[in-house]
Amino acid sequence: MSKTIIISNRLPLQINLENNNLEVTPSVGGLATGLKSFHKDGDSIWIGWSGLTEEEIPENLLEDVKEKARKEDCVAVNLSEEEIEGFYYGFSNRTIWPLFHYFMEYTEADKDHWEIYKSVNKKYAEEVLKHYEDGDHIWVHDYQLLLVPNMIREQQPEAIIGFFNHIPFPSYEVFRTLPWRDEVLKGVLGADLIGFHTYDYERHFLSSVSRILRHQVSFNEITLPERIVKVDSFPMGIDYNKFEDAALNHFKNTEEQRTELQRRLDHHTNETPEAKLILSIDRLDYTKGIANRIRAFEYFLDNHPEFIEKVRLVMLAVPSRSNVPQYQRLKREIDE
């Protein structure tokens, strides 16, 4: 029976090493949260990084890490500190992430990072091929693995491959500034079906393919010499029942059962029950406009002092990518 092979940078679980013991916790990333139910209910395996570098895993625990992943129908890809630095913190988050979000002033073009990005993408592709069987569906996710679809295609020309990009795809005028634009487009075009969140992202991608690679584009189809690639927009949803149940169960919890975060939010609602509470939840990222939101709230209160003490803004900002200079500056700005 055919299965679905999901590939993403990270697994939907986090493996931590505490006192020489391995602990497994669910991942809180948006991609993992969105696909976790599909993975759990379907016949699939998930390939990705465990969260531990090769240097962090003692040799005697290497098999244990793989076994912990296998129990969750996952396959752990081992990455070294150098690979994480060049592939993830380097090319993925200092080149692709800012460029695709139109922060060109933050975009770096480091050849060494690009070479590591290519080698790590190859490592993911090779792991997929180890588990691939005829008839399987391969589903590659996000900007860290833009080259994987074509790397698989070169080894398995008849494979059924999908790719979904979870971040924006920029306009042609911005994308063409990437030195490795040809290689990135060719990598993604290894897929049979390419998905984006919105029609605009889809349109930008098709424009880049047409103008950079000169492939024929008709509506949402790209004609390659050997096959046709379809491109479409698929707004990503959530597991509604899971979130509804969590919200309903929240009200059934006793004071002792509530988390520290729940207690802090309850403090705000109980202290001024007549006040409006604005709750903002984001990853600490410069694309989220967190600092601007704080300024906007200040502007609102300056211009409408009658709302002082009548409205509260509670912002939850989860730390992220603390090794990247732009994120360090953002945290400092928000803290100040």
C-alpha positions as CSV (number, residue, x, y, z in Angstrom):
1,M,0.0,0.0,0.0
2,S,1.4,3.4,-0.9
3,K,2.2,6.0,1.8
4,T,2.8,9.7,2.0
5,I,6.3,10.9,2.8
6,I,6.3,14.3,4.4
7,I,9.6,16.3,4.4
8,S,10.2,19.5,6.3
9,N,13.2,21.1,8.0
10,R,12.0,20.1,11.5
11,L,10.1,17.0,12.7
12,P,6.7,17.6,14.4
13,L,8.5,16.7,17.6
14,Q,11.4,18.1,19.6
15,I,14.0,15.6,21.0
16,N,15.9,17.0,24.0
17,L,18.8,15.6,25.9
18,E,18.5,16.0,29.7
19,N,21.0,14.3,32.0
20,N,21.9,11.8,29.3
21,N,18.2,10.9,28.9
22,L,16.2,11.7,25.7
23,E,12.9,13.5,26.1
24,V,10.3,14.0,23.3
25,T,8.0,16.9,23.3
26,P,5.6,18.1,20.5
27,S,6.9,20.9,18.2
28,V,5.1,24.2,18.4
29,G,5.9,25.4,14.9
30,G,3.1,26.5,12.6
31,L,3.9,23.9,9.9
32,A,4.1,21.0,12.5
33,T,0.8,22.2,14.1
34,G,-1.0,22.4,10.8
35,L,0.1,19.0,9.5
36,K,0.2,17.0,12.7
37,S,-3.4,15.8,12.5
38,F,-2.9,14.7,8.9
39,H,0.3,12.8,9.8
40,K,-1.3,11.2,12.8
41,D,-4.5,10.0,11.0
42,G,-2.9,9.0,7.7
43,D,-0.4,6.4,6.4
44,S,2.6,8.5,6.4
45,I,6.2,9.0,7.6
46,W,7.7,12.4,8.4
47,I,11.4,13.2,7.6
48,G,13.2,16.1,9.3
49,W,15.8,17.2,11.7
50,S,15.3,16.2,15.4
51,G,16.6,19.5,16.9
52,L,19.8,17.9,18.2
53,T,23.1,18.4,16.2
54,E,25.5,15.5,15.7
55,E,27.9,17.0,18.2
56,E,25.1,17.1,20.9
57,I,24.2,13.4,20.6
58,P,26.5,11.0,22.4
59,E,27.5,8.1,20.1
60,N,25.7,5.6,22.5
61,L,22.4,7.5,22.1
62,L,22.4,7.9,18.3
63,E,20.2,4.8,17.8
64,D,18.0,5.9,20.6
65,V,17.3,9.2,18.8
66,K,16.3,7.3,15.7
67,E,14.1,4.9,17.7
68,K,12.3,7.8,19.5
69,A,11.5,9.3,16.1
70,R,10.4,5.9,14.6
71,K,7.9,5.5,17.4
72,E,6.2,8.7,16.1
73,D,6.4,7.5,12.5
74,C,9.3,9.9,11.9
75,V,12.7,9.7,10.4
76,A,15.5,11.9,12.0
77,V,18.0,13.6,9.7
78,N,21.3,14.2,11.4
79,L,22.8,17.6,10.9
80,S,26.1,19.0,12.2
81,E,26.6,22.4,13.9
82,E,28.3,23.6,10.7
83,E,25.4,22.5,8.6
84,I,22.8,24.1,10.9
85,E,24.8,27.4,10.9
86,G,25.2,27.5,7.1
87,F,21.9,25.9,6.0
88,Y,19.4,27.1,8.6
89,Y,20.8,30.2,10.2
90,G,22.7,31.1,7.1
91,F,21.1,30.7,3.7
92,S,17.5,29.9,4.9
93,N,17.2,32.7,7.4
94,R,19.7,35.3,6.2
95,T,19.0,35.0,2.5
96,I,15.7,33.4,1.6
97,W,13.6,34.5,4.6
98,P,14.3,38.3,4.4
99,L,14.3,38.3,0.5
100,F,10.9,36.5,0.3
101,H,9.4,38.9,2.8
102,Y,10.8,42.0,0.9
103,F,13.4,42.9,3.5
104,M,16.1,43.3,0.9
105,E,18.2,45.4,3.3
106,Y,18.6,42.3,5.5
107,T,19.3,39.9,2.7
108,E,22.8,38.3,2.5
109,A,24.3,36.4,-0.4
110,D,27.0,34.2,1.0
111,K,28.4,31.5,-1.4
112,D,29.6,29.3,1.5
113,H,26.0,29.3,3.0
114,W,24.7,28.4,-0.5
115,E,27.0,25.4,-0.8
116,I,26.0,24.1,2.6
117,Y,22.3,24.7,1.7
118,K,22.7,22.6,-1.4
119,S,24.5,19.8,0.5
120,V,21.9,19.7,3.2
121,N,19.0,19.6,0.7
122,K,20.8,16.7,-0.9
123,K,21.0,14.9,2.5
124,Y,17.2,15.3,2.9
125,A,16.6,14.0,-0.7
126,E,18.8,11.0,-0.1
127,E,16.8,10.2,3.1
128,V,13.6,10.3,1.2
129,L,14.9,8.0,-1.5
130,K,15.9,5.4,1.2
131,H,12.2,5.2,2.2
132,Y,10.6,5.7,-1.2
133,E,8.6,2.9,-2.8
134,D,6.8,2.9,-6.1
135,G,3.4,4.6,-5.7
136,D,4.3,6.7,-2.7
137,H,3.4,10.4,-2.6
138,I,6.2,12.7,-1.7
139,W,5.3,16.1,0.0
140,V,8.1,18.6,0.4
141,H,7.6,21.6,2.6
142,D,8.9,25.2,2.8
143,Y,11.8,27.4,1.9
144,Q,14.5,25.4,3.6
145,L,14.1,22.6,1.1
146,L,13.6,24.4,-2.2
147,L,16.1,22.1,-4.1
148,V,14.7,18.8,-2.8
149,P,11.9,18.2,-5.3
150,N,14.3,18.2,-8.3
151,M,16.9,16.2,-6.5
152,I,14.4,13.5,-5.9
153,R,13.1,13.8,-9.5
154,E,16.5,13.2,-10.9
155,Q,16.7,9.8,-9.2
156,Q,13.0,8.9,-9.5
157,P,11.6,10.5,-12.7
158,E,8.2,8.8,-12.2
159,A,7.7,9.9,-8.6
160,I,4.6,11.9,-7.5
161,I,6.0,15.0,-5.8
162,G,4.2,17.9,-4.2
163,F,5.8,21.1,-2.8
164,F,4.2,23.7,-0.6
165,N,5.8,27.0,0.3
166,H,4.6,28.3,3.7
167,I,6.0,31.8,3.3
168,P,5.4,34.5,0.6
169,F,6.9,34.2,-2.8
170,P,8.2,37.7,-3.9
171,S,7.6,39.5,-7.1
172,Y,9.9,38.9,-10.0
173,E,11.7,42.2,-9.5
174,V,12.7,41.1,-6.0
175,F,13.3,37.4,-6.7
176,R,15.6,38.1,-9.6
177,T,18.2,39.8,-7.2
178,L,18.9,36.3,-5.8
179,P,22.2,35.1,-7.4
180,W,21.0,31.5,-7.4
181,R,17.6,32.2,-8.8
182,D,17.8,29.7,-11.7
183,E,18.8,26.8,-9.4
184,V,16.1,27.6,-6.9
185,L,13.4,27.7,-9.5
186,K,14.6,24.5,-11.1
187,G,14.7,22.8,-7.7
188,V,11.0,23.6,-7.0
189,L,10.0,22.6,-10.5
190,G,10.9,19.1,-9.7
191,A,7.5,18.8,-8.2
192,D,4.3,17.9,-10.1
193,L,2.1,20.2,-8.0
194,I,3.4,23.4,-6.3
195,G,1.3,25.2,-3.7
196,F,1.2,28.6,-2.2
197,H,-1.0,30.3,0.4
198,T,-2.4,33.0,-1.9
199,Y,-3.0,33.7,-5.5
200,D,-0.5,36.6,-5.4
201,Y,2.4,34.3,-4.4
202,E,1.4,31.8,-7.1
203,R,1.3,34.6,-9.7
204,H,4.8,35.9,-8.6
205,F,6.2,32.4,-8.9
206,L,4.8,31.9,-12.4
207,S,6.1,35.2,-13.5
208,S,9.6,34.3,-12.3
209,V,9.5,31.0,-14.0
210,S,8.4,32.6,-17.3
211,R,10.9,35.5,-17.2
212,I,13.9,33.8,-15.8
213,L,13.7,30.2,-17.1
214,R,11.7,31.1,-20.2
215,H,9.3,28.2,-19.7
216,Q,5.8,28.4,-21.3
217,V,3.2,29.4,-18.7
218,S,-0.5,29.0,-19.4
219,F,-2.9,30.0,-16.7
220,N,-1.5,27.9,-13.7
221,E,0.4,25.3,-15.8
222,I,4.1,25.3,-16.6
223,T,5.1,23.3,-19.7
224,L,8.5,21.5,-19.3
225,P,10.1,19.4,-22.0
226,E,9.0,16.1,-20.3
227,R,5.9,17.0,-18.2
228,I,3.5,19.7,-17.1
229,V,3.7,21.3,-13.6
230,K,0.6,22.7,-12.0
231,V,0.8,25.6,-9.6
232,D,-2.1,26.7,-7.3
233,S,-3.0,28.5,-4.1
234,F,-4.2,26.4,-1.1
235,P,-4.9,28.6,2.0
236,M,-3.8,26.5,4.9
237,G,-6.4,25.7,7.5
238,I,-6.3,24.4,11.1
239,D,-7.6,21.4,13.0
240,Y,-10.7,23.3,14.2
241,N,-12.0,20.5,16.6
242,K,-8.6,20.4,18.3
243,F,-8.6,24.1,19.1
244,E,-12.3,24.2,20.0
245,D,-11.8,21.3,22.5
246,A,-8.8,23.1,24.0
247,A,-10.8,26.3,24.4
248,L,-13.7,24.5,26.0
249,N,-11.5,22.5,28.3
250,H,-9.7,25.6,29.5
251,F,-12.9,26.7,31.3
252,K,-13.1,23.4,33.1
253,N,-9.7,23.6,34.6
254,T,-9.3,24.3,38.3
255,E,-6.9,27.0,39.5
256,E,-4.2,24.3,40.2
257,Q,-4.6,22.8,36.7
258,R,-4.1,26.1,34.9
259,T,-0.7,27.0,33.5
260,E,1.3,29.9,34.5
261,L,0.4,31.6,31.3
262,Q,-3.3,31.1,31.8
263,R,-3.0,32.5,35.3
264,R,-1.3,35.6,34.0
265,L,-4.0,36.2,31.4
266,D,-6.7,35.6,34.0
267,H,-5.1,38.2,36.2
268,H,-5.6,40.8,33.4
269,T,-9.3,39.9,32.8
270,N,-10.1,39.7,36.6
271,E,-8.3,42.9,37.6
272,T,-10.4,45.0,35.2
273,P,-13.3,42.9,34.1
274,E,-14.9,45.9,32.4
275,A,-11.8,46.6,30.2
276,K,-11.2,45.3,26.7
277,L,-8.4,42.9,26.4
278,I,-6.4,42.7,23.2
279,L,-4.3,39.5,22.9
280,S,-1.5,39.3,20.4
281,I,0.5,36.1,19.8
282,D,3.4,36.0,17.5
283,R,6.9,34.5,16.9
284,L,9.5,37.2,17.7
285,D,10.2,38.0,14.0
286,Y,10.8,41.3,12.2
287,T,8.2,40.4,9.6
288,K,5.4,40.4,12.2
289,G,5.4,44.2,12.9
290,I,5.5,43.7,16.7
291,A,7.4,47.0,17.4
292,N,5.0,48.9,15.1
293,R,2.1,47.4,17.0
294,I,3.4,48.7,20.3
295,R,3.9,52.2,18.6
296,A,0.4,52.0,17.2
297,F,-1.1,51.2,20.7
298,E,0.8,54.2,22.1
299,Y,-0.5,56.4,19.3
300,F,-4.0,55.2,20.0
301,L,-3.8,56.1,23.7
302,D,-2.1,59.4,23.0
303,N,-5.0,60.4,20.7
304,H,-7.8,58.8,22.8
305,P,-6.8,59.3,26.4
306,E,-10.3,58.4,27.5
307,F,-9.4,54.8,26.8
308,I,-6.5,54.7,29.2
309,E,-7.1,51.9,31.8
310,K,-10.1,50.8,29.7
311,V,-8.1,48.7,27.2
312,R,-5.1,46.4,27.7
313,L,-2.7,45.0,25.1
314,V,-1.1,41.7,26.1
315,M,1.6,40.6,23.7
316,L,3.0,37.1,23.7
317,A,6.2,36.9,21.6
318,V,7.9,33.6,21.3
319,P,11.7,33.9,21.0
320,S,13.1,32.8,17.6
321,R,16.3,32.4,15.7
322,S,18.4,34.1,18.4
323,N,21.6,33.4,16.4
324,V,20.6,35.8,13.6
325,P,21.7,39.4,14.2
326,Q,18.4,41.0,13.0
327,Y,16.4,39.0,15.5
328,Q,18.8,40.0,18.3
329,R,18.3,43.7,17.4
330,L,14.5,43.2,17.3
331,K,14.4,41.6,20.7
332,R,16.5,44.5,22.1
333,E,14.2,47.1,20.5
334,I,11.0,45.5,21.9
335,D,12.5,45.0,25.3
336,E,13.5,48.6,25.4
